[in-house]
Amino acid sequence: MYHYQESGLNNIWLVNGYDIIDDPDYGECVSITDVAGLNRAIAHNLMFNKPTLNGSEFRFLRKELDLSQKALADLLGNDEQAVARWEKKGKVPKWADRLLRACLIEFYGEDTGILELIARIKDIDEKDQEKEIFEDYDTGWKRAA
């Protein structure tokens, strides 16, 4: 079996799907069949079979989304240092764990609407606070036009 440490996770072992090559210039090398497919399978396992993510698993999933720490922090409405701390110390808040999983589900093709919702909330965050006027109608309170 091959210990797939390139994933950044210390508990991934491959039974097959790889070849060990003895290169005269570089020494022993490993060639893995369909690395993207392997990483997707690992991500799927983490998303649906792990009750809580540790820091390295959170980092692995962030990288699967091809996001920097800053980009993920912006998406989550937090700061880059928080994401770095979660990944380093392994204490990922439940809300960040769940939101990252939801983003990945949509990334892999299931239209959950979560990315659109996050974008809408981010747009609201960036708006200047202005006077909000509400009016009582026969149907109930509503924001005045």
N, CA and C atoms as an extended XYZ file, in Angstrom:
435
Properties=species:S:1:pos:R:3:atomname:S:1:resname:S:1:resid:I:1 pbc="F F F"
N         0.851       -1.186        0.000 N   MET     1
C         0.000        0.000        0.000 CA  MET     1
C         0.887        1.236        0.000 C   MET     1
N         0.331        2.300       -0.569 N   TYR     2
C         1.065        3.561       -0.653 CA  TYR     2
C         0.429        4.591        0.281 C   TYR     2
N         1.249        5.216        1.117 N   HIS     3
C         0.793        6.249        2.042 CA  HIS     3
C         0.735        7.571        1.270 C   HIS     3
N        -0.461        8.036        0.972 N   TYR     4
C        -0.676        9.226        0.135 CA  TYR     4
C        -0.563       10.486        0.989 C   TYR     4
N         0.657       10.864        1.308 N   GLN     5
C         0.918       12.027        2.145 CA  GLN     5
C         0.784       13.338        1.375 C   GLN     5
N         0.834       13.273        0.049 N   GLU     6
C         0.721       14.480       -0.769 CA  GLU     6
C        -0.623       15.178       -0.573 C   GLU     6
N        -1.592       14.465       -0.047 N   SER     7
C        -2.911       15.046        0.205 CA  SER     7
C        -2.883       16.027        1.371 C   SER     7
N        -1.849       15.942        2.209 N   GLY     8
C        -1.802       16.754        3.418 CA  GLY     8
C        -2.514       16.090        4.581 C   GLY     8
N        -3.053       14.910        4.345 N   LEU     9
C        -3.731       14.137        5.389 CA  LEU     9
C        -2.860       12.942        5.732 C   LEU     9
N        -2.753       12.623        7.008 N   ASN    10
C        -1.832       11.556        7.402 CA  ASN    10
C        -2.465       10.172        7.446 C   ASN    10
N        -3.743       10.058        7.093 N   ASN    11
C        -4.421        8.774        7.232 CA  ASN    11
C        -4.947        8.219        5.904 C   ASN    11
N        -4.365        8.625        4.784 N   ILE    12
C        -4.827        8.168        3.476 CA  ILE    12
C        -3.829        7.173        2.896 C   ILE    12
N        -4.311        5.987        2.614 N   TRP    13
C        -3.497        4.910        2.050 CA  TRP    13
C        -4.168        4.404        0.780 C   TRP    13
N        -3.372        4.098       -0.233 N   LEU    14
C        -3.895        3.608       -1.502 CA  LEU    14
C        -3.570        2.128       -1.666 C   LEU    14
N        -4.583        1.347       -2.025 N   VAL    15
C        -4.398       -0.074       -2.271 CA  VAL    15
C        -3.854       -0.283       -3.684 C   VAL    15
N        -4.376        0.488       -4.636 N   ASN    16
C        -3.935        0.375       -6.019 CA  ASN    16
C        -4.109        1.736       -6.689 C   ASN    16
N        -3.981        1.776       -8.012 N   GLY    17
C        -4.141        3.036       -8.727 CA  GLY    17
C        -2.878        3.875       -8.743 C   GLY    17
N        -1.755        3.260       -8.475 N   TYR    18
C        -0.479        3.976       -8.491 CA  TYR    18
C         0.623        3.049       -8.997 C   TYR    18
N         1.693        3.643       -9.508 N   ASP    19
C         2.877        2.900       -9.931 CA  ASP    19
C         4.096        3.545       -9.290 C   ASP    19
N         5.015        2.724       -8.839 N   ILE    20
C         6.276        3.228       -8.316 CA  ILE    20
C         7.296        3.096       -9.446 C   ILE    20
N         7.921        4.208       -9.775 N   ILE    21
C         8.840        4.282      -10.905 CA  ILE    21
C        10.233        4.611      -10.362 C   ILE    21
N        11.220        3.882      -10.833 N   ASP    22
C        12.603        4.169      -10.439 CA  ASP    22
C        13.238        4.999      -11.549 C   ASP    22
N        13.308        6.294      -11.344 N   ASP    23
C        13.852        7.228      -12.325 CA  ASP    23
C        15.340        7.403      -12.057 C   ASP    23
N        16.180        7.264      -13.099 N   PRO    24
C        17.628        7.390      -12.873 CA  PRO    24
C        18.062        8.777      -12.409 C   PRO    24
N        17.302        9.810      -12.773 N   ASP    25
C        17.673       11.173      -12.378 CA  ASP    25
C        17.099       11.581      -11.027 C   ASP    25
N        15.881       11.113      -10.717 N   TYR    26
C        15.179       11.579       -9.512 CA  TYR    26
C        15.000       10.506       -8.451 C   TYR    26
N        15.339        9.291       -8.759 N   GLY    27
C        15.160        8.213       -7.795 CA  GLY    27
C        13.760        7.643       -7.869 C   GLY    27
N        13.293        7.148       -6.751 N   GLU    28
C        11.977        6.514       -6.714 CA  GLU    28
C        10.868        7.567       -6.767 C   GLU    28
N         9.945        7.426       -7.711 N   CYS    29
C         8.817        8.344       -7.891 CA  CYS    29
C         7.526        7.545       -7.894 C   CYS    29
N         6.444        8.221       -7.606 N   VAL    30
C         5.135        7.582       -7.610 CA  VAL    30
C         4.256        8.279       -8.631 C   VAL    30
N         3.603        7.504       -9.451 N   SER    31
C         2.643        8.019      -10.424 CA  SER    31
C         1.262        7.522      -10.017 C   SER    31
N         0.366        8.458       -9.747 N   ILE    32
C        -0.992        8.110       -9.306 CA  ILE    32
C        -1.961        8.335      -10.447 C   ILE    32
N        -2.794        7.347      -10.692 N   THR    33
C        -3.812        7.433      -11.727 CA  THR    33
C        -4.929        8.358      -11.262 C   THR    33
N        -5.296        9.339      -12.077 N   ASP    34
C        -6.436       10.227      -11.828 CA  ASP    34
C        -6.405       10.848      -10.429 C   ASP    34
N        -5.417       11.691      -10.195 N   VAL    35
C        -5.266       12.369       -8.902 CA  VAL    35
C        -6.504       13.198       -8.577 C   VAL    35
N        -7.068       13.890       -9.581 N   ALA    36
C        -8.273       14.698       -9.341 CA  ALA    36
C        -9.424       13.816       -8.867 C   ALA    36
N        -9.574       12.654       -9.473 N   GLY    37
C       -10.626       11.725       -9.055 CA  GLY    37
C       -10.391       11.195       -7.650 C   GLY    37
N        -9.130       10.913       -7.330 N   LEU    38
C        -8.776       10.456       -5.980 CA  LEU    38
C        -9.099       11.537       -4.961 C   LEU    38
N        -8.692       12.781       -5.242 N   ASN    39
C        -8.963       13.868       -4.301 CA  ASN    39
C       -10.451       14.109       -4.138 C   ASN    39
N       -11.210       13.952       -5.213 N   ARG    40
C       -12.663       14.104       -5.120 CA  ARG    40
C       -13.262       13.004       -4.231 C   ARG    40
N       -12.759       11.778       -4.361 N   ALA    41
C       -13.244       10.671       -3.521 CA  ALA    41
C       -12.915       10.925       -2.048 C   ALA    41
N       -11.722       11.451       -1.782 N   ILE    42
C       -11.338       11.778       -0.409 CA  ILE    42
C       -12.250       12.884        0.123 C   ILE    42
N       -12.484       13.920       -0.692 N   ALA    43
C       -13.356       15.025       -0.275 CA  ALA    43
C       -14.764       14.516        0.006 C   ALA    43
N       -15.282       13.662       -0.857 N   HIS    44
C       -16.625       13.100       -0.664 CA  HIS    44
C       -16.704       12.333        0.654 C   HIS    44
N       -15.660       11.544        0.921 N   ASN    45
C       -15.625       10.794        2.175 CA  ASN    45
C       -15.619       11.733        3.379 C   ASN    45
N       -14.822       12.794        3.318 N   LEU    46
C       -14.775       13.756        4.424 CA  LEU    46
C       -16.125       14.452        4.604 C   LEU    46
N       -16.732       14.857        3.496 N   MET    47
C       -17.982       15.619        3.566 CA  MET    47
C       -19.125       14.800        4.153 C   MET    47
N       -19.188       13.518        3.823 N   PHE    48
C       -20.360       12.728        4.187 CA  PHE    48
C       -20.122       11.677        5.261 C   PHE    48
N       -18.865       11.439        5.642 N   ASN    49
C       -18.601       10.388        6.628 CA  ASN    49
C       -17.874       10.854        7.879 C   ASN    49
N       -17.414       12.106        7.901 N   LYS    50
C       -16.716       12.631        9.075 CA  LYS    50
C       -17.667       13.514        9.867 C   LYS    50
N       -17.885       13.231       11.144 N   PRO    51
C       -18.799       14.082       11.923 CA  PRO    51
C       -18.284       15.507       12.095 C   PRO    51
N       -16.993       15.673       12.314 N   THR    52
C       -16.387       17.014       12.415 CA  THR    52
C       -15.042       16.981       11.710 C   THR    52
N       -14.697       18.098       11.104 N   LEU    53
C       -13.426       18.200       10.391 CA  LEU    53
C       -12.328       18.713       11.303 C   LEU    53
N       -11.139       18.143       11.170 N   ASN    54
C        -9.994       18.727       11.861 CA  ASN    54
C        -9.345       19.745       10.926 C   ASN    54
N        -8.293       20.393       11.384 N   GLY    55
C        -7.671       21.462       10.609 CA  GLY    55
C        -7.126       21.016        9.262 C   GLY    55
N        -6.451       19.874        9.223 N   SER    56
C        -5.873       19.418        7.957 CA  SER    56
C        -6.968       18.997        6.969 C   SER    56
N        -8.045       18.436        7.466 N   GLU    57
C        -9.171       18.074        6.593 CA  GLU    57
C        -9.853       19.327        6.050 C   GLU    57
N        -9.997       20.336        6.894 N   PHE    58
C       -10.569       21.615        6.471 CA  PHE    58
C        -9.696       22.235        5.376 C   PHE    58
N        -8.365       22.207        5.574 N   ARG    59
C        -7.420       22.739        4.580 CA  ARG    59
C        -7.539       21.960        3.269 C   ARG    59
N        -7.619       20.616        3.359 N   PHE    60
C        -7.750       19.782        2.160 CA  PHE    60
C        -8.987       20.194        1.365 C   PHE    60
N       -10.122       20.367        2.041 N   LEU    61
C       -11.358       20.737        1.354 CA  LEU    61
C       -11.279       22.158        0.789 C   LEU    61
N       -10.637       23.059        1.510 N   ARG    62
C       -10.450       24.421        0.991 CA  ARG    62
C        -9.659       24.381       -0.305 C   ARG    62
N        -8.605       23.577       -0.317 N   LYS    63
C        -7.778       23.467       -1.519 CA  LYS    63
C        -8.550       22.793       -2.652 C   LYS    63
N        -9.443       21.869       -2.322 N   GLU    64
C       -10.288       21.257       -3.354 CA  GLU    64
C       -11.140       22.317       -4.044 C   GLU    64
N       -11.575       23.310       -3.286 N   LEU    65
C       -12.333       24.426       -3.859 CA  LEU    65
C       -11.419       25.414       -4.590 C   LEU    65
N       -10.112       25.184       -4.519 N   ASP    66
C        -9.105       26.044       -5.136 CA  ASP    66
C        -9.190       27.471       -4.581 C   ASP    66
N        -9.348       27.563       -3.248 N   LEU    67
C        -9.442       28.852       -2.582 CA  LEU    67
C        -8.238       29.083       -1.675 C   LEU    67
N        -7.755       30.305       -1.660 N   SER    68
C        -6.736       30.690       -0.693 CA  SER    68
C        -7.418       30.854        0.667 C   SER    68
N        -6.621       30.980        1.712 N   GLN    69
C        -7.199       31.229        3.034 CA  GLN    69
C        -7.990       32.531        3.026 C   GLN    69
N        -7.463       33.551        2.357 N   LYS    70
C        -8.144       34.837        2.292 CA  LYS    70
C        -9.475       34.722        1.537 C   LYS    70
N        -9.456       34.020        0.405 N   ALA    71
C       -10.683       33.879       -0.386 CA  ALA    71
C       -11.758       33.126        0.408 C   ALA    71
N       -11.353       32.076        1.129 N   LEU    72
C       -12.328       31.347        1.941 CA  LEU    72
C       -12.820       32.220        3.086 C   LEU    72
N       -11.920       32.975        3.703 N   ALA    73
C       -12.316       33.869        4.793 CA  ALA    73
C       -13.350       34.875        4.293 C   ALA    73
N       -13.128       35.447        3.113 N   ASP    74
C       -14.089       36.384        2.528 CA  ASP    74
C       -15.432       35.709        2.297 C   ASP    74
N       -15.391       34.480        1.785 N   LEU    75
C       -16.620       33.731        1.516 CA  LEU    75
C       -17.395       33.465        2.807 C   LEU    75
N       -16.659       33.149        3.872 N   LEU    76
C       -17.293       32.821        5.149 CA  LEU    76
C       -17.617       34.047        5.995 C   LEU    76
N       -17.154       35.221        5.546 N   GLY    77
C       -17.398       36.427        6.324 CA  GLY    77
C       -16.510       36.520        7.543 C   GLY    77
N       -15.286       36.026        7.414 N   ASN    78
C       -14.346       36.041        8.525 CA  ASN    78
C       -13.016       36.591        8.031 C   ASN    78
N       -11.965       36.493        8.848 N   ASP    79
C       -10.677       37.001        8.407 CA  ASP    79
C        -9.711       35.849        8.148 C   ASP    79
N        -8.700       36.158        7.356 N   GLU    80
C        -7.719       35.168        6.925 CA  GLU    80
C        -7.019       34.504        8.108 C   GLU    80
N        -6.741       35.275        9.153 N   GLN    81
C        -6.049       34.727       10.317 CA  GLN    81
C        -6.880       33.657       11.019 C   GLN    81
N        -8.192       33.832       11.014 N   ALA    82
C        -9.067       32.829       11.632 CA  ALA    82
C        -8.955       31.503       10.876 C   ALA    82
N        -9.014       31.565        9.550 N   VAL    83
C        -8.909       30.346        8.738 CA  VAL    83
C        -7.551       29.683        8.980 C   VAL    83
N        -6.479       30.472        8.998 N   ALA    84
C        -5.141       29.931        9.252 CA  ALA    84
C        -5.083       29.252       10.626 C   ALA    84
N        -5.689       29.881       11.620 N   ARG    85
C        -5.701       29.326       12.985 CA  ARG    85
C        -6.463       28.003       13.031 C   ARG    85
N        -7.623       27.949       12.364 N   TRP    86
C        -8.411       26.703       12.348 CA  TRP    86
C        -7.606       25.574       11.725 C   TRP    86
N        -6.938       25.883       10.608 N   GLU    87
C        -6.181       24.849        9.910 CA  GLU    87
C        -4.965       24.402       10.719 C   GLU    87
N        -4.334       25.320       11.413 N   LYS    88
C        -3.127       24.995       12.181 CA  LYS    88
C        -3.452       24.277       13.485 C   LYS    88
N        -4.427       24.794       14.227 N   LYS    89
C        -4.730       24.247       15.555 CA  LYS    89
C        -5.776       23.140       15.520 C   LYS    89
N        -6.498       23.011       14.400 N   GLY    90
C        -7.449       21.922       14.268 CA  GLY    90
C        -8.805       22.164       14.889 C   GLY    90
N        -9.042       23.339       15.435 N   LYS    91
C       -10.329       23.655       16.064 CA  LYS    91
C       -11.171       24.461       15.071 C   LYS    91
N       -11.958       23.769       14.266 N   VAL    92
C       -12.795       24.412       13.257 CA  VAL    92
C       -14.188       24.611       13.846 C   VAL    92
N       -14.700       25.843       13.845 N   PRO    93
C       -16.056       26.060       14.357 CA  PRO    93
C       -17.081       25.267       13.536 C   PRO    93
N       -18.106       24.781       14.204 N   LYS    94
C       -19.120       23.972       13.512 CA  LYS    94
C       -19.747       24.717       12.345 C   LYS    94
N       -19.996       26.018       12.521 N   TRP    95
C       -20.642       26.766       11.444 CA  TRP    95
C       -19.752       26.819       10.205 C   TRP    95
N       -18.424       26.955       10.387 N   ALA    96
C       -17.495       27.009        9.255 CA  ALA    96
C       -17.385       25.633        8.594 C   ALA    96
N       -17.349       24.590        9.404 N   ASP    97
C       -17.320       23.209        8.921 CA  ASP    97
C       -18.530       22.953        8.026 C   ASP    97
N       -19.709       23.291        8.518 N   ARG    98
C       -20.947       23.025        7.774 CA  ARG    98
C       -21.051       23.863        6.506 C   ARG    98
N       -20.642       25.111        6.597 N   LEU    99
C       -20.724       25.989        5.436 CA  LEU    99
C       -19.746       25.548        4.352 C   LEU    99
N       -18.551       25.127        4.743 N   LEU   100
C       -17.584       24.632        3.768 CA  LEU   100
C       -18.125       23.380        3.073 C   LEU   100
N       -18.734       22.482        3.833 N   ARG   101
C       -19.320       21.271        3.233 CA  ARG   101
C       -20.420       21.638        2.238 C   ARG   101
N       -21.265       22.592        2.596 N   ALA   102
C       -22.346       23.019        1.695 CA  ALA   102
C       -21.784       23.613        0.408 C   ALA   102
N       -20.728       24.396        0.524 N   CYS   103
C       -20.086       24.977       -0.667 CA  CYS   103
C       -19.523       23.883       -1.565 C   CYS   103
N       -18.923       22.871       -0.970 N   LEU   104
C       -18.361       21.774       -1.756 CA  LEU   104
C       -19.440       20.967       -2.460 C   LEU   104
N       -20.559       20.759       -1.796 N   ILE   105
C       -21.658       20.024       -2.436 CA  ILE   105
C       -22.090       20.753       -3.696 C   ILE   105
N       -22.186       22.078       -3.611 N   GLU   106
C       -22.549       22.848       -4.800 CA  GLU   106
C       -21.413       22.843       -5.819 C   GLU   106
N       -20.185       22.926       -5.375 N   PHE   107
C       -19.024       22.905       -6.261 CA  PHE   107
C       -19.003       21.630       -7.105 C   PHE   107
N       -19.417       20.528       -6.505 N   TYR   108
C       -19.415       19.247       -7.202 CA  TYR   108
C       -20.679       19.022       -8.040 C   TYR   108
N       -21.525       20.044       -8.154 N   GLY   109
C       -22.599       19.957       -9.128 CA  GLY   109
C       -24.019       19.928       -8.621 C   GLY   109
N       -24.238       19.832       -7.320 N   GLU   110
C       -25.602       19.842       -6.802 CA  GLU   110
C       -25.985       21.283       -6.488 C   GLU   110
N       -26.994       21.794       -7.172 N   ASP   111
C       -27.375       23.199       -7.016 CA  ASP   111
C       -28.137       23.399       -5.711 C   ASP   111
N       -27.394       23.782       -4.677 N   THR   112
C       -28.008       24.016       -3.372 CA  THR   112
C       -28.417       25.468       -3.194 C   THR   112
N       -27.840       26.352       -4.013 N   GLY   113
C       -28.119       27.776       -3.890 CA  GLY   113
C       -27.286       28.455       -2.819 C   GLY   113
N       -26.404       27.715       -2.167 N   ILE   114
C       -25.642       28.279       -1.049 CA  ILE   114
C       -24.671       29.360       -1.522 C   ILE   114
N       -24.015       29.157       -2.657 N   LEU   115
C       -23.054       30.151       -3.131 CA  LEU   115
C       -23.753       31.448       -3.517 C   LEU   115
N       -24.933       31.335       -4.110 N   GLU   116
C       -25.712       32.536       -4.446 CA  GLU   116
C       -26.153       33.252       -3.171 C   GLU   116
N       -26.589       32.491       -2.184 N   LEU   117
C       -27.002       33.075       -0.914 CA  LEU   117
C       -25.837       33.807       -0.248 C   LEU   117
N       -24.665       33.196       -0.241 N   ILE   118
C       -23.489       33.828        0.363 CA  ILE   118
C       -23.154       35.111       -0.379 C   ILE   118
N       -23.217       35.078       -1.709 N   ALA   119
C       -22.924       36.279       -2.503 CA  ALA   119
C       -23.914       37.396       -2.184 C   ALA   119
N       -25.195       37.044       -2.022 N   ARG   120
C       -26.202       38.058       -1.685 CA  ARG   120
C       -25.929       38.660       -0.312 C   ARG   120
N       -25.581       37.839        0.644 N   ILE   121
C       -25.271       38.330        1.987 CA  ILE   121
C       -24.032       39.213        1.952 C   ILE   121
N       -23.029       38.801        1.171 N   LYS   122
C       -21.803       39.599        1.050 CA  LYS   122
C       -22.117       40.969        0.451 C   LYS   122
N       -23.021       41.007       -0.550 N   ASP   123
C       -23.430       42.290       -1.139 CA  ASP   123
C       -24.085       43.176       -0.088 C   ASP   123
N       -24.903       42.571        0.757 N   ILE   124
C       -25.562       43.326        1.827 CA  ILE   124
C       -24.514       43.871        2.801 C   ILE   124
N       -23.517       43.051        3.134 N   ASP   125
C       -22.448       43.480        4.040 CA  ASP   125
C       -21.718       44.704        3.512 C   ASP   125
N       -21.577       44.788        2.194 N   GLU   126
C       -20.802       45.864        1.589 CA  GLU   126
C       -21.604       47.145        1.374 C   GLU   126
N       -22.918       47.077        1.542 N   LYS   127
C       -23.744       48.278        1.372 CA  LYS   127
C       -23.560       49.222        2.542 C   LYS   127
N       -23.661       50.507        2.243 N   ASP   128
C       -23.663       51.498        3.308 CA  ASP   128
C       -24.980       51.387        4.063 C   ASP   128
N       -24.894       51.564        5.367 N   GLN   129
C       -26.112       51.539        6.159 CA  GLN   129
C       -26.873       52.837        5.914 C   GLN   129
N       -28.093       52.701        5.523 N   GLU   130
C       -28.912       53.875        5.254 CA  GLU   130
C       -30.187       53.773        6.083 C   GLU   130
N       -30.930       54.829        6.090 N   LYS   131
C       -32.179       54.853        6.837 CA  LYS   131
C       -33.140       53.833        6.224 C   LYS   131
N       -33.665       52.975        7.050 N   GLU   132
C       -34.628       51.971        6.608 CA  GLU   132
C       -36.010       52.390        7.096 C   GLU   132
N       -36.958       52.473        6.192 N   ILE   133
C       -38.305       52.928        6.522 CA  ILE   133
C       -39.280       51.778        6.292 C   ILE   133
N       -40.115       51.507        7.301 N   PHE   134
C       -41.090       50.433        7.222 CA  PHE   134
C       -42.494       51.011        7.358 C   PHE   134
N       -43.437       50.337        6.735 N   GLU   135
C       -44.818       50.804        6.721 CA  GLU   135
C       -45.736       49.631        7.051 C   GLU   135
N       -46.797       49.925        7.820 N   ASP   136
C       -47.770       48.903        8.189 CA  ASP   136
C       -48.883       48.884        7.146 C   ASP   136
N       -48.986       47.793        6.424 N   TYR   137
C       -50.020       47.606        5.406 CA  TYR   137
C       -51.087       46.680        5.957 C   TYR   137
N       -52.164       46.495        5.211 N   ASP   138
C       -53.222       45.571        5.624 CA  ASP   138
C       -52.682       44.144        5.742 C   ASP   138
N       -51.665       43.842        4.966 N   THR   139
C       -51.076       42.500        4.961 CA  THR   139
C       -49.929       42.349        5.954 C   THR   139
N       -49.571       43.415        6.642 N   GLY   140
C       -48.491       43.364        7.626 CA  GLY   140
C       -47.396       44.354        7.293 C   GLY   140
N       -46.399       44.404        8.135 N   TRP   141
C       -45.300       45.349        7.985 CA  TRP   141
C       -44.409       44.969        6.802 C   TRP   141
N       -43.998       46.012        6.059 N   LYS   142
C       -43.081       45.834        4.935 CA  LYS   142
C       -42.184       47.045        4.831 C   LYS   142
N       -41.056       46.807        4.229 N   ARG   143
C       -40.128       47.916        3.963 CA  ARG   143
C       -40.769       48.822        2.932 C   ARG   143
N       -40.781       50.113        3.222 N   ALA   144
C       -41.389       51.076        2.310 CA  ALA   144
C       -40.537       51.193        1.044 C   ALA   144
N       -41.214       51.358       -0.066 N   ALA   145
C       -40.513       51.441       -1.369 CA  ALA   145
C       -39.832       52.778       -1.547 C   ALA   145
